[in-house]
Amino acid sequence: MSLWSVPDQETMTLMRHFYETWLGGASKREALRQAQAVVRREHEFTPYYWGAFVLIGE
């Protein structure tokens, strides 16, 4: 879930990386961590865009 409103394009990029990693066999927690790392490194998103997302549940 997102703690604040994030623009659609940045959300789509993060979620694409999340689902690719999760469906590739990683846990949801690891998939979110890796997706956030990718958008920080490759897309140079500021924390405003990737820090809004938190994992609820398993």
Secondary structure, 3 states (H helix, E strand, C coil): CECCCCCHHHHHHHHHHHHHHHHCCCCHHHHHHHHHHHHHHCCCCCHHHHCCECCCCC
